[in-house]
């Protein structure tokens, strides 16, 4: 399998999952500005021009990070990175994945692209202020839901943890302060020290 990625982007989440599952995989970096990669025009691989994209063993391309992570976890169900179908934990995991995608991920994105959204400096400052405040509220929700658990589902590391860690790691780049939530900062340290996370981050040149 080959994962098309951009360093430190949301593609880090499935990368962590692959490392956690001890899978054999290749990596190919994508320049999201030019939409190119070593294979050529990345839009021929993913018409959306976004990462991640996974070339499966069949040669088919799978896109959308949360779907890729579910696919990977289903290849090794014994690892229990995605709870079994029909269980309450399965739906809790899906609930977390959707919360991370729609309430956290989407609200970080404008902070990286403020200059493309609004041209004048004052407008950019207002936009950033709005989304930073929005994220403060959403991180507070995440902190409350996490509570004192080691992982979002309790005692087991799941694909939701790979995604939550990835998205919250962007905080330091965009001025979102996590320090008000000691359980979140402890969580980020704990997940960041996990061997699979360290491996993925080193392979992406983050560490």
C-alpha positions in Angstrom: 0.0 0.0 0.0 1.0 3.6 -0.6 -0.1 6.6 1.4 0.0 10.0 -0.3 0.6 12.5 2.4 1.7 16.0 3.4 3.9 16.4 6.4 1.9 17.2 9.6 -1.4 17.4 7.7 -4.4 15.3 8.4 -2.8 12.5 6.5 -0.7 11.9 9.6 -3.6 10.2 11.3 -3.8 7.2 8.9 0.0 7.2 8.8 -0.1 6.7 12.6 -2.7 3.9 12.2 -0.5 2.1 9.6 2.5 2.3 12.0 0.4 1.2 14.9 -0.7 -1.9 13.0 2.9 -2.7 11.9 1.8 -2.6 8.2 4.2 -2.6 5.3 3.6 0.6 3.4 5.1 3.2 1.1 4.9 6.9 1.5 4.7 9.6 -1.2 4.8 13.3 -0.3 2.4 15.7 -2.0 2.9 19.4 -2.7 -0.6 20.7 -2.1 0.2 24.1 -3.6 1.2 22.7 -7.0 -0.9 19.5 -6.6 2.1 17.4 -7.6 3.9 14.4 -6.3 6.6 12.0 -7.5 4.0 10.2 -9.5 3.1 13.4 -11.4 -0.2 15.3 -11.3 -1.8 14.4 -7.9 -5.2 15.3 -9.2 -5.0 12.2 -11.4 -4.8 10.2 -8.2 -7.3 12.2 -6.1 -9.4 14.7 -8.2 -10.0 16.7 -5.0 -6.3 17.4 -4.8 -6.3 16.8 -1.1 -4.5 14.3 1.2 -4.7 11.6 2.4 -5.1 9.2 -0.5 -4.3 5.5 -0.2 -3.4 3.2 -3.0 -4.7 -0.1 -1.9 -3.1 -3.5 -2.7 -5.7 -3.8 -5.5 -4.3 -0.6 -7.1 -7.5 1.3 -6.4 -7.4 4.7 -4.7 -9.3 5.3 -1.4 -9.7 8.9 -0.2 -11.0 10.6 2.9 -9.0 10.2 6.1 -11.7 8.7 8.4 -12.6 6.2 5.7 -9.0 5.2 5.1 -8.5 4.7 8.9 -11.6 2.4 9.1 -10.4 0.5 6.1 -6.9 0.0 7.6 -8.3 -1.1 11.0 -10.6 -3.6 9.3 -7.6 -5.2 7.7 -6.4 -6.1 11.2 -9.5 -6.4 13.3 -7.6 -8.3 16.0 -5.8 -5.1 16.9 -9.2 -3.6 17.9 -8.3 -0.1 16.6 -12.0 0.1 15.5 -14.5 -1.6 17.8 -16.6 -4.4 16.4 -19.7 -3.6 14.3 -22.9 -3.5 16.4 -21.1 -2.6 19.7 -21.7 0.6 21.6 -18.0 1.4 21.4 -18.2 1.2 17.6 -20.7 4.0 17.5 -18.8 6.0 20.1 -15.7 5.8 17.9 -17.7 7.0 14.9 -19.2 9.7 17.1 -15.7 10.9 17.9 -14.5 10.7 14.3 -17.4 12.9 13.2 -16.9 15.3 16.0 -13.2 15.7 15.2 -13.8 16.1 11.5 -16.7 18.6 11.7 -16.1 20.5 14.9 -12.3 20.5 15.2 -10.7 19.8 11.8 -12.9 22.2 9.8 -12.4 25.0 12.3 -8.6 24.8 12.2 -8.4 25.0 8.5 -9.4 28.7 8.1 -6.5 29.6 10.4 -4.0 28.2 8.0 -5.6 29.9 4.9 -6.7 33.2 6.3 -4.7 35.1 3.7 -6.5 33.2 0.9 -9.9 33.8 2.4 -9.6 37.5 3.3 -7.1 39.8 1.6 -6.8 42.7 4.0 -4.9 42.4 7.3 -7.8 43.6 9.5 -10.1 41.1 8.0 -7.6 38.3 8.5 -7.3 39.3 12.2 -11.0 39.2 12.6 -11.3 35.8 10.9 -8.5 34.3 13.0 -10.0 35.7 16.2 -13.4 34.2 15.4 -12.0 30.7 14.7 -9.6 30.7 17.6 -12.6 31.4 19.9 -14.6 28.8 18.1 -11.8 26.3 18.7 -11.5 27.2 22.4 -15.1 26.2 22.8 -14.8 23.0 20.8 -11.6 21.9 22.6 -13.5 22.5 25.9 -16.1 20.0 24.6 -13.3 17.5 23.7 -11.8 17.9 27.2 -15.1 17.3 28.9 -15.7 14.2 26.7 -12.3 12.8 27.3 -12.4 13.2 31.1 -9.7 11.3 32.9 -9.5 8.5 30.3 -6.2 7.5 28.8 -7.8 7.3 25.3 -11.0 8.5 23.9 -12.6 5.1 24.2 -11.2 4.4 27.6 -8.2 2.1 27.8 -7.7 1.2 24.2 -5.9 3.3 21.5 -8.1 3.7 18.5 -8.2 5.4 15.2 -10.1 8.2 16.8 -7.0 8.9 19.0 -4.8 9.0 15.9 -7.1 11.6 14.4 -7.6 13.7 17.6 -3.9 13.9 18.3 -3.2 14.9 14.7 -5.7 17.7 14.7 -4.9 19.1 18.1 -1.2 19.1 17.3 -2.0 22.0 14.9 -2.8 24.2 17.9 0.8 25.3 18.3 0.9 26.6 14.7 -2.2 28.8 14.9 -2.3 30.2 18.4 -4.8 27.9 20.0 -3.9 27.5 23.7 -4.6 24.0 25.1 -3.1 24.6 28.5 -6.5 25.4 30.2 -7.3 21.7 29.9 -4.7 19.7 31.8 -6.3 16.4 30.7 -5.8 17.4 27.0 -2.2 18.5 27.5 -1.5 15.2 29.3 -3.3 13.3 26.6 -1.2 15.0 23.9 2.0 14.2 25.7 0.9 10.6 26.3 -0.1 10.0 22.6 3.0 11.8 21.3 5.3 9.4 23.1 3.6 6.3 21.6 6.1 4.4 19.4 3.8 4.4 16.4 3.3 8.1 16.7 7.0 8.8 17.0 7.7 6.6 14.0 5.1 8.3 11.8 6.3 11.8 12.8 9.9 10.9 12.2 9.0 9.5 8.7 7.3 12.8 7.9 10.2 14.8 9.2 8.2 16.4 12.1 10.6 15.0 14.7 
